[in-house]
Amino acid sequence: MTSYFNEMYDGGQVRAPYARLSDWMASMPADRRLEKQAEAEALFRRIGITFAVYGEGGDPDRLIPFDMFPRVFTHSEWGKLERGIKQRARALNAFLVDVYGRGEIVRAGRIPAHLVYQNEAFERAVVGFVPPKGVYSHIVGIDIVRTGPTDFYVLEDNCRTPSGVSYMLESREMMMRMFPDLFRENRIEPVDRYHELLRRTLASVAPAKCERDPTIVILTPGHFNSAYYEHSFLADLMGVELVEGADLFVDGAFVYMRTTQGPKRVDVIYRRIDDAFIDPLCFRPDSMLGVPGLMDVYRSGGVTICSAPGAGVADDKAVYTYVPEMIRFYLGEEPILNNVPTWKCAEADDLGHVLTNLGDLVVKEVHGSGGYGMLVGPKSTKAEIEEFRARIIADPGNYIAQPTLALSTTPTFVAEGIAPRHVDLRPYCLVGEKIELVPGGMTRVALKDGSLVVNSSQGGGVKDTWVLAE
C-alpha cells in the first residue's frame, strides 16, 4: 500500500505549523462545521464565484467546492518554493526570447528543434519580435506537488493565461470573515496585495510609445467563459476596464477603447483569450472575440499584450521536460525545484516503457489541460487502459507519461467528518520589470476519497493557503 506524506501529522504527532489548527479542529462540533460550510457556500453563491464545466449539459455555472481547513507552509518552506518559482519564471522567459530570436538552445542541441518549431503553440507571427522588458509570460502559474517533508516537484508550467487566482484571494477573504480568531492567533502572510502587484507588473511593461501613465484593460471572451468571474473580479480590484473584442479597435499605430467620452488609447492588454482568437487578420479569420489589426500594432510597439502571443510554446508538456536544461543553459544554475520524472512517448525507448507499464503511470496529452485527456493507471479499469493504449500507439507524440506520485495529503472537511485528501499548489508569479509573487497560492484538493485529480472540472475543490510569518 502506498504511503502518503500527511502535512499535518508526523508519526502521529501534529507537525509544528499545524499546532494551533489542531486545537481549532478539535473544538469545532459537527453542527458548527456544517453551519460554517453552509455559510461559505451562501457567500460564494452571492458574490458569484462559479465555474463552468463544458460538455456536461445542465447548469454551466457551479460553485467550486470550498474546504474550510487551510493548508499551511512554514516561512522556510515557502522561501524555497519562492526561489524555485522565480528561477523557473526567469528561465522560461529567457527560452521564449531565445526561440523567437536566434534559437541558441536549439543550435546547442539542448532541445530538439521539432519540439519548438513544429509545436502548434509556436507563433510565427512574433518571430524576431522582442516584447517590452523581454517578457513573454507575465503571469506564470506553476503547479507544484509535495511528496515529503522537503520534497517538492513541479508538475507543469502555465505560461499563457493561468486561472484560479480569484479563488486564492476569495478563499482568504472567506476564512478571515468566518474565523477571525484564527488570524489573530496565527501570524499569516497576507495575499491581498496581489492586485497591486499585478497592476504594477502590467504597467511596467507598457510599450515604449506610451509616454504617460499606461491605460490597462483586461480582454475577456465574455460572460460565457468559465473564468469570467475572475476576469471581472481582477478588473474591479485593479480599477481597470473589462473589455471584449468589440470594445476595442485599431486606428493607425494604436489600439483604442470605445467609451462614452469617445475613443481612449489603450497601452497594455491583459488578455484572457487564446492566441488563435486575438486577431482575425493574423490568426483564425472566423474569430469574433479579438481585435482586427491588433497584431500589427503589437509588433510595431504600439501596445503590449500580456501574456505575449506565442508564450504557450514554453508550457507544452513535452517542452516541460527540458525546463531544468533551460535553467542550466540560460542561468548557469541548478534547478531549485525538480521536475517530475517524465517519459516522452515520441521517443521509441520511452514509448516501450510506457506501453509496458501503463497500469502504473499517469499519461497526459501534451496539450491537455483541466484534468481531461489523461489516464491515471492505478485508478483505471483494464478496458480504460487498453483504450488509452490504442490512442498512444496511434499518436505517440501527443502523450507524455509520469509515475503516479504519492501526493501529500492535508486534513479536509468531508461528509463523514475530517479525512486526508490529496492536494497540489498553484502559486502565481508576476514577471515584469521585477519578478514578484504573494506568499501563497491556490491549493486544489481532490475531494473524492483516493483521487489524485485535483482539477475543479474533475470534482476538486479549493482551500486557503497559509504561509506563516517568520
Residue pairs with C-beta under 8 A, 6 or more apart in sequence:
2 406
3 406
4 406
4 407
4 408
4 409
4 420
4 422
5 146
5 147
5 148
5 149
5 151
5 406
5 408
5 409
6 408
6 409
6 410
6 420
7 15
7 18
7 71
7 72
7 146
7 408
7 409
7 410
7 423
8 14
8 15
8 18
8 21
8 22
8 410
8 411
9 15
10 149
14 22
16 74
17 72
17 73
17 74
17 468
18 72
20 182
20 185
20 186
21 69
21 70
21 72
21 182
24 179
24 182
25 69
25 411
25 418
28 36
30 417
33 68
33 413
36 68
36 178
36 179
37 68
37 413
39 178
40 66
40 68
40 174
40 178
41 63
41 66
43 174
43 177
44 50
44 63
44 64
44 66
44 170
44 174
45 63
47 170
48 229
49 63
49 64
49 166
49 167
49 170
49 229
50 61
50 62
50 63
50 64
50 229
51 61
51 62
51 64
51 226
51 227
51 229
51 456
51 457
52 60
52 61
52 62
52 224
52 225
52 226
53 60
53 62
53 226
53 457
54 60
54 226
60 224
64 167
64 456
64 461
64 462
65 447
65 456
65 460
65 461
65 462
66 171
66 174
66 461
66 462
66 463
67 412
67 413
67 421
67 445
67 447
67 461
67 462
67 463
68 175
68 178
68 179
68 413
68 463
69 410
69 411
69 412
69 413
69 418
69 463
70 175
70 463
70 464
70 465
70 466
71 410
71 423
71 425
71 443
71 463
71 464
71 465
71 466
72 466
72 468
73 81
73 465
73 466
73 467
73 468
74 467
74 468
75 467
75 468
75 469
75 470
78 189
78 439
78 467
80 152
80 336
80 337
81 144
81 152
81 337
81 427
82 427
82 437
82 439
83 336
84 152
84 154
84 335
84 336
84 337
85 140
85 142
85 144
85 337
85 427
85 429
85 437
86 429
86 435
86 437
87 327
87 331
87 333
87 335
87 336
87 337
88 140
88 142
88 154
88 157
88 323
88 327
88 335
88 337
88 429
89 137
89 140
89 142
89 429
89 431
89 435
90 330
90 331
90 431
90 435
91 323
91 326
91 327
91 330
91 331
92 137
92 140
92 157
92 159
92 314
92 315
92 323
92 326
93 134
93 135
93 136
93 137
93 431
94 326
94 330
94 331
95 105
95 314
95 326
95 330
96 136
96 137
96 159
96 308
96 310
96 311
96 313
96 314
97 130
97 134
97 136
98 104
98 105
98 330
99 105
99 106
99 116
99 117
99 122
99 313
100 126
100 127
100 128
100 129
100 130
100 136
100 310
101 128
101 130
103 113
103 116
105 111
105 325
105 326
105 329
105 330
106 112
106 113
106 116
106 117
108 329
110 322
110 325
110 326
110 329
111 319
111 322
111 325
111 326
115 316
115 318
115 319
115 322
116 122
116 313
116 319
119 313
119 316
119 319
120 367
121 275
121 310
121 312
121 313
121 315
121 316
121 367
122 310
122 313
123 275
123 309
123 310
123 313
125 282
125 283
125 295
125 299
125 309
125 310
126 299
126 308
126 309
126 310
129 298
129 299
131 205
131 304
131 305
131 308
132 205
132 206
132 207
132 208
132 304
133 204
133 205
133 432
133 433
135 205
135 308
135 431
135 432
136 159
136 307
136 308
136 310
136 311
136 314
137 159
137 160
137 307
137 308
137 311
137 314
137 431
138 201
138 202
138 205
138 270
138 306
138 307
138 308
138 430
138 431
138 432
139 161
139 162
139 198
139 201
139 306
139 307
139 428
139 429
139 430
139 431
140 157
140 158
140 159
140 162
140 428
140 429
140 431
141 157
141 158
141 162
141 163
141 164
141 426
141 427
141 428
141 429
142 154
142 156
142 157
142 158
142 426
142 427
142 429
143 154
143 155
143 156
143 157
143 158
143 424
143 425
143 426
144 152
144 153
144 154
144 155
144 337
144 424
144 425
144 426
144 427
145 152
145 153
145 155
145 340
145 405
145 407
145 408
145 424
145 425
146 152
146 153
146 407
146 408
146 423
146 425
147 153
147 405
147 406
147 407
147 408
148 408
152 337
152 338
153 337
153 338
153 339
153 340
153 405
154 323
154 337
154 338
154 339
154 340
155 340
155 424
156 315
156 317
156 320
157 314
157 315
157 320
157 323
158 315
158 426
159 307
159 311
159 312
159 314
159 315
160 274
160 275
160 307
160 311
160 312
160 315
161 271
161 272
161 273
161 274
161 307
162 426
162 428
163 226
163 227
163 230
163 272
164 230
164 426
164 442
164 444
164 462
165 194
165 230
165 234
165 428
165 442
166 229
166 230
166 233
166 234
167 442
167 462
168 191
168 194
168 428
168 440
168 441
168 442
168 462
168 465
169 191
169 192
169 194
169 195
169 233
169 237
170 233
171 442
171 462
171 463
171 464
171 465
172 191
172 192
172 440
172 464
174 464
175 182
175 183
175 464
176 183
186 466
186 468
187 468
187 469
188 466
188 467
188 468
188 469
189 438
189 439
189 440
189 466
189 467
189 468
189 469
190 438
190 439
191 438
191 439
191 440
193 438
194 428
194 438
195 234
195 237
195 238
197 430
197 436
197 437
197 438
198 234
198 238
198 430
199 216
199 238
199 239
199 240
200 432
201 430
201 431
201 432
201 433
201 434
201 436
202 214
202 216
202 268
202 270
202 306
202 432
203 213
203 214
203 216
203 268
203 432
204 432
204 433
204 434
205 268
205 304
205 306
205 432
205 433
206 214
206 267
206 268
206 304
207 267
207 268
207 301
207 302
207 303
207 304
208 301
209 253
209 254
209 301
209 302
210 267
214 267
214 268
215 257
215 264
215 265
215 266
215 267
215 268
216 238
216 240
216 266
216 267
216 268
216 269
216 270
217 240
217 241
217 242
217 243
217 248
217 257
217 266
217 268
217 269
217 270
218 231
218 234
218 235
218 238
218 240
218 241
218 242
218 243
218 269
218 270
218 271
218 272
219 243
219 244
219 245
219 248
219 269
219 270
219 271
219 272
219 273
220 228
220 231
220 232
220 242
220 243
220 244
220 272
220 273
221 228
221 244
221 272
221 273
221 277
221 289
222 228
222 244
222 289
225 231
225 272
227 272
230 272
231 242
231 272
232 242
234 270
235 241
235 242
240 270
241 247
241 257
243 257
244 289
245 273
245 287
245 288
245 289
245 290
245 291
247 257
247 258
248 255
248 256
248 257
248 258
248 266
248 269
248 291
248 294
249 255
249 256
249 258
249 263
249 291
249 292
250 256
250 291
250 292
250 293
250 294
250 296
250 297
251 263
253 297
253 300
253 302
254 265
254 266
254 297
254 302
254 303
255 265
255 266
255 269
255 291
255 294
255 297
255 302
255 303
256 263
256 264
256 265
256 266
257 263
257 264
257 265
257 266
266 303
267 303
267 304
268 303
268 304
268 306
269 294
269 303
269 304
269 305
269 306
270 306
271 278
271 305
271 306
271 307
273 289
273 290
275 283
275 309
275 310
275 312
276 283
276 284
276 287
277 283
277 284
277 287
277 289
277 290
278 287
278 290
278 291
278 294
278 295
278 305
278 309
279 287
279 290
279 291
279 292
279 293
279 294
279 295
280 286
280 287
280 288
280 290
280 292
281 292
281 293
281 295
281 296
282 294
282 295
282 296
283 290
283 295
294 303
294 305
295 309
297 303
298 304
298 305
298 309
313 319
316 366
316 367
317 342
317 364
317 365
317 366
317 367
317 368
317 400
318 344
318 346
318 366
318 397
318 400
320 339
320 342
320 400
321 339
321 342
321 344
321 400
323 335
323 339
324 335
324 338
324 339
327 333
327 334
327 335
328 334
328 335
340 402
340 403
340 405
341 402
341 403
342 400
342 401
342 402
343 350
343 351
343 353
343 354
343 361
343 400
343 401
343 402
344 350
344 400
345 351
345 354
345 363
345 392
345 396
345 397
345 398
345 399
345 400
345 401
346 396
346 397
350 401
351 392
351 396
354 361
354 363
354 392
354 399
354 401
355 389
355 392
355 393
357 377
358 375
358 377
358 385
358 388
358 389
359 377
359 378
359 380
359 385
360 377
360 378
360 403
360 404
361 375
361 377
361 401
361 402
361 403
361 404
362 374
362 375
362 376
362 377
362 401
362 402
362 403
362 404
362 405
362 452
363 374
363 375
363 377
363 388
363 392
363 399
363 400
363 401
364 373
364 374
364 399
364 400
364 401
364 402
365 372
365 373
365 374
365 398
365 399
366 397
366 398
366 399
366 400
367 398
368 374
370 455
370 457
370 458
371 453
371 454
371 455
371 457
371 458
371 460
372 457
374 453
375 384
375 385
375 388
376 404
376 452
376 453
377 385
377 404
378 404
379 450
379 451
379 452
380 388
391 398
391 399
392 399
404 452
405 452
407 422
407 423
407 424
407 452
408 422
408 423
409 420
409 421
409 422
409 423
410 420
410 421
410 423
410 443
410 445
410 463
411 418
411 419
411 420
412 418
412 419
412 420
412 421
412 445
412 447
412 463
414 421
414 447
414 449
419 449
421 445
421 446
421 447
421 449
422 445
422 446
422 451
422 452
422 454
423 443
423 444
423 445
423 446
423 454
423 463
424 443
424 444
424 454
425 441
425 442
425 443
425 444
425 465
426 441
426 442
426 444
427 437
427 440
427 441
428 437
428 438
428 441
428 442
429 435
429 436
429 437
430 436
430 437
439 467
440 465
440 466
440 467
441 465
442 462
442 465
443 462
443 463
443 464
443 465
444 454
444 455
444 456
444 460
444 461
444 462
445 454
445 460
445 461
445 462
445 463
446 452
446 453
446 454
446 459
446 460
447 459
447 460
447 461
448 459
451 458
451 459
451 460
453 459
453 460
454 460
456 462
